[in-house]
């Protein structure tokens, strides 16, 4: 892929840089292991369909709409702690999407500005990238509780007027954020949970890749 026409690149994290999508799905199930199975399955279905939306919104949805609780705020906080403990360990240890690290290193050597716009917790993600030794490649690593649209707009502002960017993502929220900010979008399908992603990306004229072994 020719990157010479771009000034900056935005990456989602889960399923694009780190092979962590299934880890996140399992973490939702474990964090809610004491809740009714049918209610948990409804959240898991929502999570798979809406990958890239923050855990804050998903746990709030669970305790406010799927399984309404009088003490919803406390239950959300407890679930977030359990989820964070699981994910923090898993993301430090999981593998990279094939070719992703080499692609990032090459883009960095070319002088492109690199950013992350993820649905993951921002503080947690910065710590994981620091621990893995890859934070040095990125200008900014942004995540929740700010949503992906907001973070992508912020990145476009940081890149400056007239800058041309491309967003590598694997979820509907990534495509929508790219389109909203006028970035080209590349759908990374290999580890994606978005079942209709390839069809939607093709319909919208976006490039589709399996991974970064191009």
Secondary structure as UniProt FT lines:
FT   TURN            4..5
FT   STRAND          8..11
FT   TURN            15..17
FT   HELIX           21..31
FT   TURN            32..34
FT   HELIX           37..49
FT   TURN            50..52
FT   HELIX           55..61
FT   HELIX           62..66
FT   TURN            70..71
FT   HELIX           72..93
FT   TURN            98..99
FT   HELIX           100..109
FT   TURN            110..111
FT   STRAND          113..121
FT   HELIX           122..132
FT   HELIX           135..137
FT   STRAND          140..144
FT   HELIX           148..159
FT   TURN            161..162
FT   STRAND          165..169
FT   HELIX           172..180
FT   TURN            181..182
FT   STRAND          184..188
FT   TURN            190..191
FT   TURN            195..196
FT   HELIX           197..203
FT   TURN            204..205
FT   STRAND          207..209
//
